[in-house]
Amino acid sequence: MQNEWIIEVLGDLRAFAATNDLPGLASELEDTIVAATVELAQDGWAEDGAERHERTTGTVLRAVV
């Protein structure tokens, strides 16, 4: 996934929020990570970014940070 970096950035932000006593923000960022993961999977971003494939079914992997 070419754009998986965004999941990593969101995970870093979530970790920061959790570490700095911002549980509401951490929770919202968790939801955002899930939404981003689903949308990137649905958009079918190609590994090399050269082409896109629409997908109607598939597996969504949740980032563990």
C-alpha positions as CSV (number, residue, x, y, z in Angstrom):
1,M,0.0,0.0,0.0
2,Q,1.7,3.2,-1.2
3,N,-0.1,5.4,1.3
4,E,0.3,3.3,4.4
5,W,2.5,6.1,5.8
6,I,-0.6,7.9,6.8
7,I,-1.6,5.0,9.1
8,E,1.8,5.2,10.8
9,V,1.5,9.0,11.3
10,L,-2.0,8.6,12.8
11,G,-0.6,5.8,15.0
12,D,2.1,8.1,16.2
13,L,-0.4,10.8,17.0
14,R,-2.6,8.3,18.8
15,A,0.4,7.2,20.9
16,F,1.2,10.8,21.7
17,A,-2.4,11.5,22.8
18,A,-2.5,8.4,25.0
19,T,0.9,9.2,26.6
20,N,-0.2,12.8,27.3
21,D,-3.5,12.1,29.0
22,L,-5.7,12.9,26.0
23,P,-7.9,9.8,26.0
24,G,-10.7,11.3,23.9
25,L,-8.3,12.3,21.2
26,A,-6.6,8.9,21.3
27,S,-10.0,7.3,20.8
28,E,-10.9,9.5,17.9
29,L,-7.6,8.8,16.3
30,E,-8.2,5.1,16.7
31,D,-11.5,5.6,14.8
32,T,-9.6,7.6,12.2
33,I,-7.0,4.9,11.7
34,V,-9.8,2.4,11.1
35,A,-11.5,4.7,8.6
36,A,-8.2,5.5,6.8
37,T,-7.4,1.8,6.5
38,V,-10.8,0.9,5.1
39,E,-10.8,3.8,2.6
40,L,-7.3,3.0,1.4
41,A,-8.2,-0.7,1.0
42,Q,-11.5,0.2,-0.8
43,D,-9.7,2.6,-3.2
44,G,-7.4,-0.3,-4.1
45,W,-4.1,1.7,-4.0
46,A,-1.5,-0.3,-5.9
47,E,1.8,-1.2,-4.2
48,D,3.8,0.8,-6.8
49,G,1.2,3.6,-7.1
50,A,1.0,3.0,-10.9
51,E,-2.5,1.9,-11.0
52,R,-5.7,1.7,-9.0
53,H,-8.1,-1.2,-8.8
54,E,-11.6,-0.9,-7.4
55,R,-12.4,-3.7,-5.0
56,T,-15.8,-4.8,-3.7
57,T,-14.5,-7.3,-1.2
58,G,-11.3,-7.9,0.6
59,T,-9.5,-8.0,3.9
60,V,-8.9,-4.9,6.0
61,L,-5.8,-5.1,8.2
62,R,-5.9,-2.9,11.3
63,A,-2.6,-1.2,12.2
64,V,-1.2,-2.2,15.5
65,V,0.9,0.6,17.0
